[in-house]
Amino acid sequence: MRTDFAIGRLFGVQIALHISWFAIAFLLIFSLSQRFQELHSDWSGAAVWMTAAATALLFFFTLVLHELSHALVARSRGLPVRSITLFALGGVAEIEKESGDPQTEFWMGISGPLVSLAIGSGCLTSAHALGWVLLTEPVTPALAALVWLGYINLSLAAFNMIPAFPMDGGRILRAALWRLTGDSARATRAAARAGQVVAVAFMLLGLGQFLAGAGFGGLWIGFIGWFLLSAAGSSYGQASLKEALRGIRVAEVMRRDYLLVDGHTNLEEFVERYLMRVGRCFMVTRKGSVVGLITLRDVRVVPRARWPYTTVDDAMQPLERVTSVSPQAPLNESLELMGRDDVHQLPVLEEGRLLGVISRGEVLQLLKDRAALQT
C-alpha cells in the first residue's frame, strides 16, 4: 500500500504527502474553525470554514518552504535531495547523503529556523501594515490568517532550535561538536543523546499536563516526545553502525560466489528452480557474460500469467542501469546507496568487470561476527 503521494515539484524537488498528513490536515482545519468561531461569532459559517481551510493550507506551504531551505542548502553543497514529504508531525527533506563537513551541517540546520523566522515576521508585519494592532485580536479573516501564521511560524522557528537531534537545533549542536572534536560519529552520538533527554522531558511534560486536565494538548506534547525519542534512538544507532564499519572496504566483505542464471530462462522456471530454492538475487548471464541483475522485486512486476512467456532477460535490470559500487569504496557508502535506492544488494564493479555482490546480509553477518568475538 502506498503511503506517500507526490503532488508536484518545487525548484526541482519533489513534494509529497504522507498518508498521515490527511488526518492532521483535517484536525487542524477543524481546530482553526473552532478557534475562529469562538473569537469571531459575527462571522458566517462559510467565512469561518474558508478561513480555517486557507490558513491550514498556507501553514503547510510554509512547512514546505522550511524543508525546502534544508534541501536547497544540501543541494548547493553537493548533496542529492530526493524529495520533501509532509506528514503528521511536520515535514522532512529526504537528503540522500550525510553532510561531509560541520559547516554544511550547520547551514543545513540553521536554514529552516531562519526561513520560519522570516515567514513569521513577514506575516505579522504585513498584518500590522493592513491595520492590525499588536496584542489585539484581528477583526477580518485575512488578518486572522496572517496573525496566526505569523505566531505559529515564530513558534516553529523557536521549537526547531531546541538542541535535540535530529531536529534543526540538534543538527546545529552536532555541527558544533563535530567542529570541536573533528569526529562526526562522536558528535552524532552526543547530539542524539541530548535529543533523547529532551524527548523524555517532553513525554513527562505531556503526561503531567494530561493528568492535570490539559487533555489532547498534553497527549500531543507526549506524542512529540515519543517521536523525538524514536528518531534520536535511530540516529544514535546509525552513528554507532557507521563507527563500527569505519575503515572497512567493500572488497573485504563482498560475496564473490554470486548466483547466476541464464537470461533465456523463462520466469516460471526461474521462480520454481532458482528463486524459491536458492536465493533472492541473481546475476543474469548471456553467452557467458554477466549482463544484468534480477531479484524478487523484478519478477513481481510481471503478471503471473505472463511468466511462462517472459524470459529473465526481459525482466532483469541491465547491469549498466544498476547502481553499483567499487571494491575500494567504504562499506558505509554501500549501505548509503542501498538505503537510497531501497535495495538489499549491489554489484561490485571495477573497470566494468563484475567482481562480486555486496548485500545487507554480508554487513549484518560481519557485525554479528564482531559482536561474538567481543563477548
KACORWO-V784912 format. One record per residue. RES is the residue in one letter. SS is DSSP state (H for helix, E for strand, L for the rest). BURIAL is + if it has 9 or more other ideal C-beta (glycine too) atoms within 8 Angstrom, else -. D_FIRST is the distance of its C-alpha to the first C-alpha in Angstrom with 2 decimals. Layout:
res: <RES;RES>
ss: <SS;SS>
burial: <BURIAL;BURIAL>
d_first: <D_FIRST;D_FIRST>
//
This chain:
res: <M;R;T;D;F;A;I;G;R;L;F;G;V;Q;I;A;L;H;I;S;W;F;A;I;A;F;L;L;I;F;S;L;S;Q;R;F;Q;E;L;H;S;D;W;S;G;A;A;V;W;M;T;A;A;A;T;A;L;L;F;F;F;T;L;V;L;H;E;L;S;H;A;L;V;A;R;S;R;G;L;P;V;R;S;I;T;L;F;A;L;G;G;V;A;E;I;E;K;E;S;G;D;P;Q;T;E;F;W;M;G;I;S;G;P;L;V;S;L;A;I;G;S;G;C;L;T;S;A;H;A;L;G;W;V;L;L;T;E;P;V;T;P;A;L;A;A;L;V;W;L;G;Y;I;N;L;S;L;A;A;F;N;M;I;P;A;F;P;M;D;G;G;R;I;L;R;A;A;L;W;R;L;T;G;D;S;A;R;A;T;R;A;A;A;R;A;G;Q;V;V;A;V;A;F;M;L;L;G;L;G;Q;F;L;A;G;A;G;F;G;G;L;W;I;G;F;I;G;W;F;L;L;S;A;A;G;S;S;Y;G;Q;A;S;L;K;E;A;L;R;G;I;R;V;A;E;V;M;R;R;D;Y;L;L;V;D;G;H;T;N;L;E;E;F;V;E;R;Y;L;M;R;V;G;R;C;F;M;V;T;R;K;G;S;V;V;G;L;I;T;L;R;D;V;R;V;V;P;R;A;R;W;P;Y;T;T;V;D;D;A;M;Q;P;L;E;R;V;T;S;V;S;P;Q;A;P;L;N;E;S;L;E;L;M;G;R;D;D;V;H;Q;L;P;V;L;E;E;G;R;L;L;G;V;I;S;R;G;E;V;L;Q;L;L;K;D;R;A;A;L;Q;T>
ss: <L;L;L;E;E;E;E;E;E;E;L;L;E;E;E;E;E;E;H;H;H;H;H;H;H;H;H;H;H;H;H;H;H;H;H;H;H;H;H;L;L;L;L;L;H;H;H;H;H;H;H;H;H;H;H;H;H;H;H;H;H;H;H;H;H;H;H;H;H;H;H;H;H;H;H;H;L;L;L;L;E;E;E;E;E;E;E;L;L;E;E;E;E;E;E;L;L;L;L;L;L;H;H;H;H;H;H;H;H;H;H;H;H;H;H;H;H;H;H;H;H;H;H;H;H;H;H;H;H;L;L;L;L;L;L;L;L;L;L;L;H;H;H;H;H;H;H;H;H;H;H;H;H;H;H;H;H;H;H;H;L;L;L;L;L;L;L;H;H;H;H;H;H;H;H;H;H;H;H;H;H;L;L;H;H;H;H;H;H;H;H;H;H;H;H;H;H;H;H;H;H;H;H;H;H;H;H;H;H;H;H;H;H;H;L;H;H;H;H;H;H;H;H;H;H;H;H;H;H;H;H;H;H;H;H;H;H;H;H;H;H;H;H;H;L;L;L;L;E;H;H;H;L;L;E;L;L;L;L;E;E;E;L;L;L;E;H;H;H;H;H;H;H;H;H;L;L;L;L;L;E;E;E;E;E;E;L;L;E;E;E;E;E;E;E;H;H;H;H;H;L;L;L;H;H;H;H;H;H;L;E;H;H;H;H;L;E;E;H;H;H;L;L;E;E;L;L;L;L;E;H;H;H;H;H;H;H;H;H;H;H;L;L;L;E;E;E;E;E;E;L;L;E;E;E;E;E;E;E;H;H;H;H;H;H;H;H;H;H;H;H;H;H;H;L>
burial: <-;-;-;+;-;-;-;-;-;+;-;-;+;+;+;+;+;+;+;-;+;-;-;+;+;-;-;+;+;+;-;+;+;-;+;+;+;-;-;+;-;-;+;-;-;-;+;+;+;+;+;+;+;+;+;+;-;+;+;+;-;+;+;+;+;+;+;+;+;+;+;+;+;+;+;-;+;-;+;-;+;-;+;+;+;+;+;-;-;-;+;-;+;+;+;+;+;-;+;-;-;+;-;+;+;+;+;+;+;+;+;+;+;+;+;+;+;-;+;+;+;+;+;+;-;+;+;+;-;+;-;+;-;-;-;-;-;+;-;-;+;-;+;+;+;+;+;+;+;+;+;+;+;+;+;+;+;-;-;+;+;+;+;+;+;+;+;+;+;+;+;+;+;+;+;+;+;+;-;-;-;-;-;+;+;+;+;+;+;+;+;+;+;+;+;+;+;+;+;+;+;+;+;+;+;+;+;+;+;+;-;-;-;-;-;-;-;+;+;+;+;+;+;+;+;+;+;+;+;-;+;+;+;-;+;+;-;+;+;+;+;+;+;-;+;+;-;+;+;+;+;-;+;+;+;-;-;+;+;+;+;+;+;-;+;+;+;-;-;+;+;+;-;+;+;-;-;-;-;-;+;+;+;+;+;+;-;-;-;+;+;+;+;+;+;-;-;+;+;-;-;+;-;-;-;+;+;-;-;+;+;+;+;-;+;+;+;-;+;-;-;+;-;+;+;+;+;-;+;+;+;+;+;+;+;+;+;+;-;+;-;-;-;+;+;+;+;+;+;-;-;-;-;+;+;+;+;+;+;+;-;+;+;-;-;+;+;-;-;+;-;-;-;-;->
d_first: <0.00;3.79;6.41;9.39;11.17;14.42;17.38;20.30;22.62;25.61;28.36;26.19;23.39;19.88;18.93;15.37;14.20;11.92;10.42;13.34;15.76;15.77;17.07;19.69;20.71;21.51;23.40;25.28;26.37;27.48;29.33;31.04;32.09;33.68;35.45;36.78;37.90;39.84;41.50;42.19;43.13;44.90;41.73;40.38;37.02;35.68;36.96;35.36;31.85;32.11;33.41;30.70;27.90;29.69;30.38;26.80;25.56;28.47;27.68;24.15;25.89;28.31;25.52;24.37;28.04;28.30;25.46;26.69;30.04;28.58;26.88;30.11;32.27;30.12;30.25;34.00;34.41;32.75;29.36;26.40;23.81;20.26;19.14;19.52;16.70;17.64;16.25;17.91;20.86;21.67;20.61;20.52;21.77;20.12;23.40;23.22;26.59;28.72;31.85;34.81;37.47;38.11;39.08;35.67;34.02;36.42;35.88;32.10;32.44;35.13;33.82;31.18;33.69;36.29;34.11;33.30;37.03;37.99;35.64;36.88;40.48;40.15;38.76;41.56;44.18;43.12;43.24;46.70;47.89;46.88;48.97;46.98;49.15;47.79;47.07;47.30;44.70;43.76;44.89;42.81;39.05;39.06;40.96;38.79;35.65;37.46;38.87;35.64;33.85;36.87;36.94;33.21;33.17;36.33;34.76;31.65;34.03;35.97;33.00;31.51;34.92;34.75;35.24;32.08;30.06;27.41;28.50;30.76;33.89;32.80;32.43;35.93;37.20;35.67;37.38;40.68;40.54;39.57;42.56;44.86;43.88;42.77;39.98;36.39;34.95;37.60;37.00;33.25;33.96;36.55;34.40;31.50;34.06;35.20;31.66;31.42;34.76;33.76;30.48;32.52;34.96;32.27;31.04;34.64;35.43;32.50;33.52;37.11;36.40;34.32;37.19;39.62;37.99;35.79;32.86;29.51;30.99;31.84;28.46;26.86;29.27;28.53;24.78;25.51;27.74;25.15;22.72;25.68;26.69;23.36;23.33;27.03;26.66;24.02;26.40;29.30;27.63;26.82;30.43;31.79;29.85;31.15;34.61;34.46;33.63;36.13;38.60;36.80;36.30;33.73;36.63;37.44;34.12;32.75;32.88;35.46;35.10;31.78;30.63;31.62;30.82;32.73;30.94;32.51;30.72;28.39;24.81;25.61;28.49;26.66;23.92;26.59;29.30;27.65;23.93;23.94;27.40;28.20;25.35;22.01;23.55;26.49;28.77;29.69;33.42;35.44;39.22;39.16;37.32;33.83;31.90;28.21;25.42;22.85;20.10;17.59;14.98;17.56;18.15;14.62;14.61;17.78;17.79;19.39;22.36;23.19;23.59;27.35;28.02;26.04;27.67;26.43;28.17;25.94;22.61;23.72;23.56;27.20;28.81;29.87;26.32;24.99;25.29;28.27;30.47;34.24;35.90;37.72;34.69;34.11;31.57;29.84;29.32;27.48;25.07;24.51;23.81;21.33;19.50;19.69;18.33;15.86;17.95;19.93;23.19;25.51;28.61;31.84;34.12;37.68;39.39;36.97;37.59;34.94;36.19;33.28;29.70;28.49;25.39;23.97;25.63;29.04;28.66;27.68;30.64;32.93;32.05;32.63;35.93;37.09;36.29;38.22;41.20;41.36;41.63>
//
